[in-house]
Amino acid sequence: MVWFYWHVYPHIWNFFVFTLFVNLTAVAPALFQRRYRRTAGKIMYVSSYVFGLECWLASLGICYVIGGWIMILVGILLFGVGVVPLAILGTLFTGRWVLMGKVIAILILAMWSRELGRYHGQLGIWHLLRHELSPLSPGASEKPPRDP
């Protein structure tokens, strides 16, 4: 566990920072342009997995430092995602406010980017279904009558 956080986790953290930088500088402005909105939404949706992985691994390390292997085992037995709330509770009870803020901020970032990406990635499909195929729109054709 310690070897992982010394050798592998810094690379994951660098990838997280790079993904965040790309989302803030390139993907977020592309959401305001109608032409690139669906592609930017899909990129943001995929990047939410990077944010979620960072949140889970940071929570795993916090659980290991605060409660050891027992806290990790309890967190993983809670459907695998239990390490995140246990890390938040552990930092709350031990007074490590910066770590708690980090986990909560990355968790909000992951959830926000997933929902924003889901909304904008599917916007073209919903727009098509809502406006072009509705019977009230002027361009919609009527359905042919069914044969009895």
N, C-alpha and C positions, 0 to 999 in steps of 0.2 A: 504494500500500500504506500509506504513512504517512497519507495523507488518510483512508483507511478507518478507521484506528485512532484518529484524532483526532475524526472526525465521526460515524461509524456505530457503532463498537464500544462507546462509553459507553451507548448506548441498549440494545444487546444485553445488556450487563452489568446495567443496571437491570432489564430484563425477567427476567434470570436470578435476580437477588436477589428480585424480587417473586414469581416462581414458587416459589423455595425457601421464602419466607415463607409463602405459601399452603399449600404442602405440609406444612410443619411445624405450622402453627396450625390448619388446617381439615381437610386430607385425612388426615393421619396419625391424628388422633383418630377420624375417621369409619371407619377400618379396623377399629376395635374394636366397632363397632355392626353387627350382622348385617344390618340393613335397608339401610344405605348402603355396605356393603363392596364390592359389584361396581362401583358408580359411582365410589367413591373409588379403586379399583384401576385403572379405566380412565383417570381423571384423572392418576393417578401415572404410568401407562404413557405417556400423551401428554406429560407434563412431562419425561419422561426424554429426549425429543428436544431440548428446550430445553437441558437439562444437557449433552447430547452436543454440541450446536452450540457452546455456550460452551467446552467442553473443546477442541474442534477449532480454534476461532478463537484461543483463547489459545495453543495449541500452534503455530499458524501464525505468530503474532506472535513467539513465542519463537524459532522456527526462523529467522525473518527477522533478528532481532537477533543471534543467535549465528552463523549460517552464511550468511546472505544468500539470494539467489535460488537458489543451487545446492542448498542444504539443502531449500528448499521444493520444488524440482523433483524431487529424489530422494524426498522424502516423498510427493508426489502420485503419482509413478510407482509407489510401493508400494501400489497399489490405493486411493489417496486417503486412507487412514487412517494412512499411515506417518508423517505429521507428528507424531502424538501420541507414538509411541515415540522418534522422533528428537528431539523436544523434551525428553523425559525424559532421554535419553542426553546431549544437549547440556548440559542444566543439571547433570547429574551430573559431567560432565568439566570444566565451567567453575566448579563450586562454587557455583552459584546455588540454594541449598537451598530457599529460600522459594518460588521459582517452581516447582521440582520438586514440592514439597509441594502447591502449588496445583493443578497439573495432575493429580497422582495422586489428590488428594481429590475433584476434580470428576469424574474418570473413575470412581472408585469410586461416587460419588453417582449418576452416570448409569446405571451397570450395576445398582446396587442398586435404584434406583427402577424400572427396566425389569423386573427379575425379580419384584419385589414387586407391581408393577402387573399383570404377566402372571398371577401366581398368584392374586391376589384378584379380578382382572377376570374370570377364567374359573372361579372357584370355584363359581358357581351351576350352570354347565353340568356340571362334573365331579361335583358333589354329586348332580345329577339322574341322571347316567349311572351313578354308583356305587351309589346307594342306592335310587332309585325304580324303576329299570328292571332291576335285577339279579334273576335268578330266585330268589335266596334271600330277598329282602325280602318281607314279608307282603303288601304292596299290589300286587305285580307280578302281572300276569295271564299265564297260560301261552300259549305260541304255538299258533296253530291248526295242526293236522296238514297236511302238504303233500299235495296230490293227485298220484298217480303219473302 
